[in-house]
Amino acid sequence: MGVSICSSWKVCKGKANGSAGYPGTMALLPSLVWRFSDMAIGNLAPADHVRKPLDRDRYRLQHVAMDLDHDACYRAISLRDARFDGRLFTAVKTTGIYCRPICPARTPRSENIIFFGTAAAAQEAGFRPCLRCRPETAPDLGAWRGTSNSVSRALALIELGALDSGDVEALAGRLGLGERQLRRLFRQHLGASPIAVAQTRRVLLAKQLIHETRLPMAEIAFASGFGSIRRFNETFLALFGRPPGDLRRRAGPDISAGSQGEVSLRLRYQPPYDWPAMLAFLSARAIAGIEHVEGQTYWRSIALDGVQGVLSVSPADGNALAATIRFPRLSALPAIIARLRRVFDLAADPRAITAHLAEDPALAPLVSARPGLRVPGAWDGFELAMRAVLGQQITVAAAIRLAGRLVQAHGMPLAEPTGHLTHVFPTPDVLAVADLRTLGMPASRAATLSAVAAAVVADPDLFGATRELDEAVDRLRAIKGVGQWTAHYIALRQLREPDAFPAADIGLMRAMADQDGRRPAANELMARAERWRPWRAYAAQHLWASE
């Protein structure tokens, strides 16, 4: 879940408060001063003045700069301040290379450096990724998100493959924007076009697979989202002046993913990360046959476009999670990784969130006890909606038992069961016509499940990140039987809205009870939560974890 702060930022030049060892760099990250750049359409790149600009055109060093204070950023990279990792990228004019702030190479002279807020902006300006610090392994924070909700939602769709099968015009249409407006917003907030962002993600994923796997180059090309091997080779030759195979440092023969398409790689995050809390949350809600937790590892079955697979996630060294994905269609790997990043909330900025919530005396001890707490996401919006409806007015354990019956009765069996994983979750078209009253639930709840399934059949993009929070909640509440709590819970976990807050949740009310045991009403809790904006979802997670 991205944090809601601006991408266009100026770093405080003052001494770090209580941050010994970082003299003269900046105050602690939560006290950064962020502001919008003063943009005018007349200052945009020439490509933004036409209806369909060519994204292949590069205006080297003439992108719309995001206001990163040069001197403060230079002090940060001189100290290799890891707190900036993922927040800025250093481009060296004399070498044509861009790096992470923690790059072990000698710090270049200040006049030879340009700072970018995103890897896409650096790459579109003509710089290539460093082979030492490997920008593809930087945590994908998206710390600017919230500056433009439209850009945030567009990025979520791009991560899930919106530009792999469609164009910018179609993406803009899904967001209710004009194509030119979307391009302008991307230039303003990211310094790069939507196509450039998608292309950079492909290149960085391919580079990660080259370094972390023994997959043949042809398989890496398709696994990273390239449409052809020729395009893959041409891109790497243009960026690095050498074929992609020459970037591989590991010796040994190539090892194909095989018919099962097994790939293992690491997913980075900004520390701290409360893995025990994440695992406990997922374990308590694991549906039999679909999910399983064993030791420190989370397993689940998946299905995309009718193709089945399984995956596992466990903690790894170096502020990362180790993911093993077994899916026969390698071209789906970028979408699978994007979903995993959302499930495990890897784009969060825990320091900024913790500092903000700690300003409330009621939350301060909770965030101090769990500084790396994340908001668990959902693998699939329809699956989560079914879970949410099943959980209305009953315990988590009772809801999971009902979900298990639903899977056994209507889920598709795995062609090759793996351990405790035997099924994939039922599809909307199956549940829309099924008689769900036989599963042992009130008729009204069964009717709501059927109504949600029918709504998804009618609108497959119902749970897509295409609307503002209030609009998304209203749209979900239009479904018969879906109330405020259910809609906010879906927004919190599936739409990845950091400010979603299911105020009617009994657990939240219980956690906020006063010394006399009096619980606040939903409207009272909602009023109290105003001071937690824009991270009410994280406040809710802390309150749930405190019970």
C-alpha positions in Angstrom: 0.0 0.0 0.0 1.6 3.2 -1.0 1.9 6.0 1.4 0.1 9.2 0.7 2.8 11.8 0.4 4.1 13.8 -2.5 6.6 12.7 -5.1 7.9 16.1 -5.6 9.9 16.8 -2.6 12.4 19.0 -0.9 14.6 17.5 1.9 15.0 19.4 5.1 18.6 20.6 5.2 18.7 20.8 9.0 20.5 18.5 11.3 18.8 15.1 11.9 16.8 15.2 15.1 18.0 12.4 17.3 19.7 10.8 14.3 23.3 10.4 15.4 25.6 9.4 12.6 23.7 11.4 9.9 24.9 15.0 10.6 23.8 17.6 8.1 21.7 15.3 6.0 18.1 15.7 6.9 15.5 15.3 9.7 14.0 11.9 10.2 12.1 10.7 7.2 8.6 11.5 8.6 9.6 15.1 9.0 10.5 15.6 5.3 9.0 18.7 3.8 7.0 17.7 0.7 5.3 20.1 -1.7 4.0 20.1 -5.3 6.2 21.4 -8.0 4.9 24.6 -9.6 3.9 23.1 -12.9 2.5 24.7 -16.0 1.6 22.9 -19.2 4.0 25.3 -21.0 6.9 23.8 -19.1 6.1 20.2 -20.0 8.1 18.1 -22.5 7.2 18.8 -26.1 5.6 15.4 -26.4 2.8 16.4 -24.1 1.4 19.0 -26.5 0.1 16.4 -28.9 -2.8 14.0 -28.6 -0.7 10.9 -28.9 2.9 11.7 -28.2 5.6 9.1 -29.1 7.0 7.6 -25.9 10.1 6.5 -27.6 11.3 10.1 -27.9 13.8 10.9 -25.1 14.5 14.5 -24.1 17.7 13.8 -22.3 18.0 15.8 -19.1 14.9 17.9 -20.0 12.2 15.9 -18.2 10.0 17.8 -15.7 12.2 17.7 -12.6 10.9 16.7 -9.2 12.1 19.3 -6.7 14.7 17.2 -4.9 17.1 19.6 -3.1 20.4 18.8 -4.7 22.7 19.6 -1.8 20.6 17.7 0.8 20.4 14.7 -1.6 24.1 14.8 -2.3 24.9 14.7 1.5 22.6 11.7 1.8 24.3 9.7 -1.0 27.8 10.8 0.4 26.8 9.0 3.6 25.1 6.1 1.7 22.0 6.8 3.8 19.9 3.7 3.4 16.8 5.6 4.5 16.7 7.1 1.0 16.9 3.8 -0.8 13.9 3.7 -3.2 13.2 7.4 -2.7 15.7 8.8 -5.1 18.1 7.7 -7.8 21.5 9.2 -8.6 22.3 9.7 -12.3 25.9 10.4 -13.3 26.2 12.6 -16.4 29.8 11.5 -17.1 29.0 7.8 -17.2 25.4 7.7 -18.2 24.6 5.4 -15.2 22.0 5.7 -12.5 22.4 4.3 -9.0 20.8 3.8 -5.7 21.8 6.1 -2.8 23.6 3.1 -1.2 25.8 2.3 -4.2 29.3 1.1 -3.1 31.0 3.0 -6.0 32.9 6.1 -5.2 30.6 9.1 -4.9 30.8 11.3 -8.0 31.4 15.0 -7.9 28.3 17.0 -7.1 28.3 18.9 -10.5 28.2 15.5 -12.3 25.0 14.3 -10.7 21.3 14.6 -11.4 18.7 13.3 -8.9 15.5 11.6 -10.0 12.6 10.5 -7.9 11.9 7.3 -9.9 14.0 4.8 -11.9 11.6 5.4 -14.8 12.5 9.1 -15.0 16.2 8.3 -14.9 15.9 5.6 -17.5 13.8 7.7 -19.8 16.3 10.5 -19.6 18.8 8.2 -21.1 20.6 6.6 -18.1 21.2 2.9 -17.7 20.9 0.9 -14.4 24.1 0.4 -12.4 25.5 -3.1 -12.4 26.9 -2.8 -8.9 24.1 -1.5 -6.7 21.4 -3.0 -9.0 18.5 -0.5 -8.9 16.1 -3.3 -9.6 16.6 -4.5 -6.0 15.7 -1.2 -4.5 12.5 -1.2 -2.4 9.6 0.0 -4.5 8.2 2.5 -2.0 6.1 4.8 -4.2 6.6 7.4 -1.4 5.1 10.1 -3.6 1.7 8.3 -3.8 -1.2 10.4 -2.7 0.0 13.5 -4.6 -2.2 12.3 -7.4 -4.7 9.5 -6.8 -5.1 9.1 -10.5 -1.4 8.4 -11.0 -1.5 6.0 -8.0 -4.3 4.1 -9.5 -2.7 4.1 -12.9 0.5 2.7 -11.4 -1.4 -0.1 -9.7 -3.0 -1.1 -13.1 0.3 -0.9 -14.9 1.8 -3.2 -12.3 -0.9 -5.7 -13.0 -0.2 -5.6 -16.7 -2.6 -2.9 -18.1 -0.1 -1.8 -20.7 1.0 -5.3 -21.6 -2.3 -5.9 -23.3 -3.6 -2.4 -23.8 -2.5 1.1 -24.6 -2.3 4.4 -22.7 -5.7 5.5 -24.1 -7.4 2.4 -22.8 -5.7 2.9 -19.4 -6.8 6.5 -19.2 -10.4 5.4 -20.1 -10.4 3.0 -17.2 -9.5 5.8 -14.9 -12.0 8.2 -16.3 -9.3 10.5 -17.7 -8.2 11.8 -21.1 -5.1 10.3 -22.5 -3.3 13.6 -22.6 -4.3 14.4 -19.0 -2.9 11.1 -17.8 0.4 11.7 -19.6 0.7 15.1 -18.1 0.1 13.8 -14.6 2.8 11.2 -15.1 5.2 13.8 -16.3 4.4 16.0 -13.4 4.6 13.4 -10.6 7.0 10.8 -11.9 9.0 12.6 -14.5 8.2 9.9 -17.0 5.4 8.7 -19.3 3.2 5.7 -18.6 4.9 3.7 -21.3 8.3 4.5 -19.9 7.2 3.4 -16.4 6.0 0.0 -17.9 9.2 -0.4 -19.9 11.4 0.4 -16.9 9.6 -2.2 -14.8 10.2 -4.8 -17.5 13.9 -4.0 -17.8 14.4 -4.1 -14.0 12.5 -7.3 -13.6 14.5 -8.9 -16.4 17.7 -7.7 -14.8 16.7 -9.2 -11.5 15.9 -12.5 -13.1 19.3 -12.5 -14.9 21.1 -12.0 -11.6 18.9 -14.2 -9.3 18.0 -17.2 -11.5 19.5 -19.5 -14.0 16.6 -19.2 -16.4 17.6 -19.1 -20.2 17.4 -15.6 -21.7 14.4 -16.5 -23.9 12.4 -17.5 -20.8 13.5 -14.3 -18.9 12.3 -12.2 -21.9 8.8 -13.5 -21.6 8.8 -13.8 -17.8 9.6 -10.1 -17.5 6.8 -9.0 -19.9 8.7 -8.5 -23.2 6.6 -9.4 -26.2 9.5 -10.9 -28.2 13.0 -12.1 -27.7 14.1 -9.6 -30.4 12.7 -6.6 -28.5 14.3 -8.0 -25.3 17.8 -8.2 -26.9 17.4 -4.8 -28.5 16.5 -3.1 -25.3 19.5 -4.5 -23.4 21.9 -3.7 -26.2 20.6 -0.1 -26.3 20.9 0.3 -22.5 24.0 -1.6 -21.7 25.8 -1.9 -25.0 25.9 -5.7 -24.6 23.5 -8.6 -24.9 21.6 -9.6 -21.8 23.5 -12.8 -21.3 26.7 -10.9 -20.7 25.2 -9.4 -17.5 24.9 -12.7 -15.8 27.6 -13.2 -13.2 26.8 -16.7 -12.1 28.7 -19.5 -13.8 26.9 -22.7 -14.8 24.4 -23.9 -17.3 21.0 -22.4 -17.9 18.1 -24.2 -16.0 14.7 -23.9 -17.7 11.6 -23.3 -15.5 10.2 -26.4 -17.2 6.5 -27.2 -17.8 5.6 -25.9 -14.3 7.3 -22.6 -14.7 9.0 -22.5 -11.3 10.8 -19.2 -10.5 12.4 -18.1 -7.2 13.3 -14.5 -6.5 13.4 -11.9 -3.8 10.9 -9.1 -3.1 12.5 -6.1 -1.4 10.9 -3.8 1.2 11.9 -0.9 3.4 12.6 -2.1 7.0 11.3 -2.7 9.6 8.9 -5.5 8.6 6.8 -7.3 11.2 6.7 -10.7 9.5 5.3 -12.6 12.6 2.3 -10.3 12.6 1.8 -10.7 8.8 2.0 -14.5 9.1 -0.3 -14.6 12.1 -2.9 -12.6 10.3 -2.8 -14.7 7.2 -2.6 -18.0 9.2 -5.8 -17.1 11.2 -7.6 -16.5 7.9 -6.2 -19.3 5.8 -8.9 -21.2 3.9 -8.4 -25.0 3.9 -7.4 -26.2 0.4 -6.4 -22.7 -0.8 -3.9 -21.5 1.8 -1.5 -23.1 4.3 1.0 -21.7 6.8 3.8 -24.0 7.9 6.7 -22.7 10.0 7.7 -19.3 8.6 6.3 -20.0 5.1 2.9 -19.0 3.6 1.6 -21.2 0.8 -1.4 -20.7 -1.5 -2.9 -21.8 -4.8 -3.6 -19.3 -7.5 -5.4 -19.1 -10.8 -5.1 -16.5 -13.6 -7.2 -16.7 -16.7 -8.0 -20.4 -16.0 -4.4 -21.4 -15.5 -3.5 -22.9 -12.1 -0.4 -22.6 -10.0 1.0 -22.4 -6.5 3.4 -20.1 -4.7 5.2 -19.8 -1.3 6.6 -16.8 0.5 9.0 -16.7 3.4 11.4 -14.2 5.1 14.9 -13.8 3.6 18.1 -12.0 4.4 18.6 -8.4 3.3 15.2 -6.8 3.9 13.4 -9.1 1.5 10.9 -11.9 1.2 11.8 -15.0 -0.8 9.0 -16.0 -3.2 8.8 -19.3 -5.1 6.3 -19.2 -7.9 5.2 -22.2 -9.8 3.0 -21.2 -12.7 3.2 -22.6 -16.3 2.7 -19.3 -18.0 5.9 -17.3 -17.5 4.4 -14.2 -19.1 2.1 -13.9 -16.1 5.1 -13.4 -13.7 5.0 -9.6 -13.6 1.3 -9.7 -12.6 1.9 -12.4 -10.0 4.8 -10.3 -8.5 2.6 -7.2 -8.4 -0.1 -9.1 -6.6 2.4 -10.5 -4.1 3.7 -7.0 -3.4 0.2 -5.9 -2.7 -0.6 -8.9 -0.5 2.4 -8.3 1.7 2.3 -4.5 1.5 5.9 -4.2 0.3 5.5 -0.6 -0.9 4.8 0.9 2.6 7.0 3.4 4.2 6.9 2.2 7.9 8.9 5.0 9.4 6.7 7.7 8.0 3.5 5.9 9.0 4.8 5.1 12.5 5.8 8.7 13.1 2.4 10.0 12.1 0.3 7.5 14.1 2.6 7.9 17.1 1.4 11.5 17.5 -1.8 10.0 19.0 -1.2 8.9 22.6 -3.7 6.1 22.2 -1.7 4.6 19.3 1.8 5.5 20.4 2.4 2.4 22.5 0.9 0.2 19.7 3.2 1.5 16.9 6.2 1.4 19.3 5.5 -2.3 19.9 5.1 -3.1 16.2 7.0 -0.5 14.1 7.0 -2.6 11.0 3.3 -3.6 11.0 1.8 -3.8 7.5 -1.7 -4.0 6.2 -2.2 -7.5 4.6 -3.6 -7.2 1.1 -5.7 -9.7 -0.9 -4.7 -12.0 -3.8 -8.0 -11.5 -5.6 -10.7 -8.9 -5.1 -13.6 -11.4 -5.6 -12.1 -13.9 -3.2 -11.7 -11.1 -0.5 -15.3 -9.9 -1.1 -16.6 -13.4 -0.5 -14.5 -13.6 2.7 -15.8 -10.3 3.9 -19.4 -11.2 3.3 -18.9 -14.6 5.0 -17.4 -12.7 8.0 -20.4 -10.4 8.6 -21.5 -10.6 12.2 -19.6 -13.8 13.0 -16.1 -14.7 14.2 -13.1 -15.0 12.0 -12.9 -18.8 12.7 -16.5 -19.3 11.8 -16.1 -17.4 8.6 -13.1 -19.4 7.6 -15.0 -22.7 8.2 -17.7 -21.4 5.9 -15.2 -20.4 3.3 -13.7 -23.9 3.4 -17.1 -25.4 2.7 -17.5 -23.0 -0.2 -14.2 -24.0 -1.7 -14.8 -27.7 -1.3 -18.3 -27.5 -2.9 -17.6 -25.1 -5.7 -13.8 -24.6 -6.1 -11.9 -26.1 -9.0 -9.6 -29.0 -7.9 -5.9 -28.4 -8.6 -4.7 -30.6 -11.5 -1.6 -31.4 -9.3 -2.4 -31.0 -5.6 0.6 -29.8 -3.6 0.6 -30.7 0.1 -2.3 -29.0 1.8 -3.3 -27.1 -1.4 -6.0 -28.9 -3.2 -8.3 -26.3 -4.9 -8.4 -22.9 -6.4 -11.0 -20.4 -5.3 -14.4 -20.6 -7.0 -15.0 -18.2 -9.9 -17.7 -15.5 -10.0 -19.6 -17.2 -12.8 -19.9 -20.5 -10.8 -21.0 -18.8 -7.6 -23.5 -16.5 -9.3 -25.7 -19.4 -10.2 -25.0 -21.8 -7.3 -27.4 -22.4 -4.4 -25.3 -21.2 -1.5 -27.9 -21.7 1.1 -26.9 -25.4 1.4 -23.6 -24.3 3.0 -25.2 -23.6 6.4 -25.6 -19.8 6.5 -28.5 -17.4 6.7 -30.4 -16.9 3.5 -29.7 -13.2 3.5 -25.9 -13.8 3.6 -26.2 -16.4 0.8 -28.1 -13.9 -1.3 -25.4 -11.3 -0.7 -22.8 -13.7 -1.9 -24.8 -14.4 -5.0 -25.3 -10.7 -5.6 -21.5 -9.9 -5.3 -20.8 -12.8 -7.7 -23.4 -11.5 -10.2 -21.9 -8.0 -9.9 -18.4 -9.2 -10.8 -19.8 -11.2 -13.7 -21.4 -8.0 -15.0 -18.4 -5.8 -14.3 -15.1 -7.8 -14.1 -13.3 -4.5 -13.1 -15.4 -4.1 -10.0 -12.5 -4.5 -7.7 -10.0 -2.7 -9.9 -8.1 0.3 -8.5 -9.9 2.8 -10.8 -11.9 5.0 -8.3 -11.4 7.3 -5.4 -12.0 5.8 -1.9 -15.5 7.3 -1.4 -16.6 6.5 -4.9 -15.4 2.9 -4.6 -17.1 2.5 -1.3 -20.4 3.9 -2.6 -20.1 1.6 -5.6 -19.6 -1.5 -3.5 -22.5 -0.5 -1.1 -24.8 -0.4 -4.1 -24.6 -4.2 -4.1 -27.5 -5.6 -2.0 -26.3 -6.8 1.4 -22.9 -4.9 1.2 -22.7 -2.4 4.0 -20.2 0.2 5.1 -18.0 -2.2 7.1 -17.7 -4.7 4.2 -17.0 -2.0 1.6 -14.3 -0.4 3.7 -12.7 -3.7 4.5 -12.6 -4.5 0.7 -11.1 -1.1 0.0 -8.5 -1.6 2.8 -7.2 -5.0 1.7 -8.0 -5.2 -2.0 -8.0 -1.6 -3.3 -5.0 -0.9 -1.1 -6.5 2.4 0.1 -4.3 3.5 3.0 -7.1 5.7 4.4 -9.9 3.1 4.4 -11.3 2.5 7.8 -14.2 0.1 8.7 -15.3 2.1 11.8 -18.2 -0.3 12.5 -15.8 -3.2 13.2 -16.4 -4.6 16.7 -12.7 -5.3 17.1 -11.8 -1.7 16.5 -14.4 -0.5 19.0 -13.2 -3.0 21.6 -9.6 -1.9 21.1 -10.6 1.8 21.6 -12.7 1.2 24.8 -12.1 3.6 27.6 -10.9 2.8 31.1 -14.5 2.0 32.2 -14.9 -0.5 29.3 -17.2 1.8 27.3 -16.7 1.2 23.5 -17.1 4.1 21.1 -19.9 4.0 18.6 -19.0 3.8 14.9 -19.6 7.5 14.4 -17.5 8.4 17.4 -14.7 6.1 16.2 -14.8 7.6 12.8 -14.5 11.1 14.3 -11.5 10.0 16.4 -9.9 8.5 13.4 -9.8 11.9 11.6 -6.4 12.6 13.2 -5.0 9.3 11.8 -5.5 10.4 8.2 -4.1 9.6 5.6 -3.1 6.2 7.2 -6.3 5.1 9.0 -5.9 1.6 7.5 -2.6 1.2 9.4 -4.2 2.5 12.6 -6.9 -0.1 12.2 -4.3 -2.8 11.7 -2.5 -1.7 14.9 -5.8 -1.8 16.8 -6.6 -5.3 15.5 -3.1 -6.5 16.4 -3.4 -5.2 19.9 -6.3 -7.5 20.8 
